[in-house]
C-alpha cells in the first residue's frame, strides 16, 4: 500500500503509516524493548554515579577517578570488534540475554562487597571493567537488532529514540543516585542497578524475532572482513577517524567531572548528581532536533555545533568555582554529546551492509570509545601533573585544533555519499 510500511512482529504483519519522529513506538517489540531498556539505563546511570563518587572517597588521585570512566570504555575498545563478529555470527537476542545476565551477576556482587566494606580503588576498577565487558558484548547486538524491530526507513528515528532513552536515564539517574547515596549508601545504588536488568531480560525472553540467515565464519576472519570493509570504504573510514578524535576530546569532560565537583568546586554527591542530571536533560532537549539540524547543516555542521558546545562547557567548568555557575555547562554539554554521538552512530549504520552491520558498529564503538578511554587516562594524568583547570583547558584546545585539522584532512561524507539501500 502506498505510504505504508509493513511490520513483522511476533503476532504477524501489521500495516504502519508513514515514518515520523516517534513512529517506531508503533512497533510492539521496539516499544517493549525501549521501555525495559530505559529502566536498565537508569540502573546503569545509578551505578556510574555511585562508582565515580565512591572513587573520590577512596583516593585523592585524579587519575584513578578518571580511570573509572576509562574502565567502563576500555572493554569496548579491546573486545568490541570480537563482539561485533559474534553479533553477526549468532542470534543477537541470545547474545543480549547472556550479556544482561552477566552484568546482573557482577552488579549484585559489587553491591554486596561494597555493603560489606571490602571494596578498594583497584577492586572497584575491576568491577567497572567487568561490567564494561558486558556492555561491549551487548552493544553491537543491541544496536544491530534495531533492523529486526522496525522498518528499514525508520532506523534513524529508532536510533534517536534509543538515544533519548539513554538520556532520560541520565537526566533522572544522577539526581536519584546522589539522593540514594546521601540517604543510604553507595551499595544501594549498585543493588538498584542489578535489579534494573530483570525487566530487559524478561522482554528478551518474550521476544521471538524471525531467524536471520547467517553465514557463520570463524571469529578472527570475520573480524578481518569488518576491518577491511571499514578501512577501504572512504566515507566510513573518515567517519571513524572523526569519531576517534572527538571521543578523545569529550573524555576530558566526562572523566574529570567527579573530581571537578568534589575537589575544584567542593561540592557534594547531590551537586554531582545535579550536574549529571542537567547533562541528561540537555541531551533529551536536543535529541528531537537531530534530524532537522542534520538536514540543514549536514554531518560536518552538526558535529561542529556539538564540538563548539563542548569547548564552551570545558572552558566554563575550568573557570568557575561554584556549582550554580557550572550548571549551564552541564546542560550545553549534554546537547553537544547527543548531537555528536547519535550523528556518528547513524552515519555508520546507514553505510554498513546488514551482513556485517554488527562488526561495523563494533568497530565504530571500539574507535570512538577507545578514544574516550585513552582520553580519560591522558586528561587524568594531566590533571595530576598540572591541575584540573589546566587539563580542562587543554581538552578545549585539543578539540578545536583536531576538529579544524580533520575537517581538512578527513572531511565527513556529503549528503547521500556512501549511504546503502536499506530496503
Protein Blocks (a to p, Z undefined) as FASTA:
>chain_A
ZZiacdddfkbccddddddfklmmmpmklmmmmmmmmmmmmmmmmmmmmmmmmmmmmpcc
fklmmmmmmmmmmmmmmmmmmmmmmmmmmcfklmmmmmmmmmmmmmmmmmmmmmnopacf
klmmmmmmmmmmmmmmmmmmmmmmmmmmmcfklmmmmmmmmmmmmmmmmmmmmmmmmmmm
mmmcmklmmmmmmmmmmmmmmmmmmpccdddddddddfklmmmmmmmmmmmmmklmmmmm
mmmmmmmmmmmmmmmmmmmmmmmnopafklmmmmmmmmmmmmmmmmmmmmmmmmmnomml
mmmmmmmmmmmmmmmmmmpcbfklmmmmmmmmmmmmmmmmmmmmmmmmmmccfklmmmmm
mmmmmmmmmmmmmmmmmmmmmmmmmmmklmmmmmmmmmmmmmmmmmmmmccddehihpac
fZZ
